[in-house]
Amino acid sequence: MSKNDKNKETEFQEEVGLDEQMNNEQEIAEENETDPLAELQDQLQNEKDRYLRLFAEFENYKKRTSRERIEMFKTAGEDVIMSLLPVLDDFERALKEIEKIGDDHFKGVELINNKLRETLRSKGLEMMEVKQGDTFDSEAHEAITQIPAPDKKLKGKIIDVVEKGYTLGEKIIRYPKVVIGQ
């Protein structure tokens, strides 16, 4: 091979090398062109996901605070009502004594009692209905003592209600105190 042939071959290899290098650069340029687009699409998807999560979290926050606010309004006067329950008990005892006397002069006390009860009922206070013979439920009653059952039917049942129970809305604020049969 002559020097000319070697030069031509070298030039040819350089041209082929340049062509390959240009092709590689074009491919890299094309990849770089698609990469920013793919990156932007990924960023857009990430931001959409973040937005949806933030929106869902905010909706849950609104619902939770709304429930808490409603619950707070329902039981806002719970302390005041709890402090009035002994007054209701005293009224009940006084009315029983007045009935024993049989005097009509004390009708005003009965009217005041009724008015107080109606006012508290309008605020959500309800008396729990518990009577002799009901089944004892430890979730809804407070047993203060057990006595031998006077009848086999009253075994494990309520024999006497010592103190009435009350609910405020759906929450029990004072459990009824009962005597149960053994």
Residue, then its C-alpha position, 0 to 999 in steps of 0.5 A: m500500500s502506498k502512502n496515498d492509499k494510506n492517507k485516503e484510508t485514514e481520511f475515509q476512516e476519519e470521515v466515517g468516524l466523523d459521521e458516527q460522531m455526528n450521528n451520536e451527537q444527533e442521537i444525544a441531542e434528540e434524547n436531550e430534546t425528549d428528556p426535558l419533555a419527559e421531565l416536565q410531564d413527570q413534574l406535572q404528574n407529581e404536582k397533580d398528585r400533590y394537589l389531589r392529596l392536599f385537596a383531599e387532606f383539606e376536605n378531611y380537615k373541613k369535615r373533622t372540624s365541622r363534626e367537632r364544632i357540632e359536638m361542641f355545640k351539643t355538649a357546650g352546656e354540659d357542665v351547667i346541666m351537670s350542676l343542675l342535676p342535683v337540683l332536679d333530684d331535690f325537686e323530685r324529693a320535695l314533690k314526693e314530700i309535698e304529695k304526702i302532706g296533700d296541701d295545694h299551697f305548694k302547686g307553685v313548686e310543681l310548676i317550677n319543677n316542670k318549667l325547669r325540666e322542660t327548659l333542660r329538655s329543650k337543651g337536649l337533656e333526657m332522662m334515661e328510662v330505667k325501671q324494675g325488672d329491666t336487664f342490667d347493662s354495665e354499659a348503661h347502668e351503675a350497680i351500687t349494690q346487689i341483694p338477694a332477688p325476691d323472685k327468680k325472675l329478677k335474678g340479674k335484673i334491676i330491682d330498684v333505681v336509687e338515682k336516675g340517669y340522664t343523657l345529653g344528646e346521645k352521650i350519657i352524662r350521669y349513669p342511673k344508680v341501680v340495685i340488682g338481684q343476685 
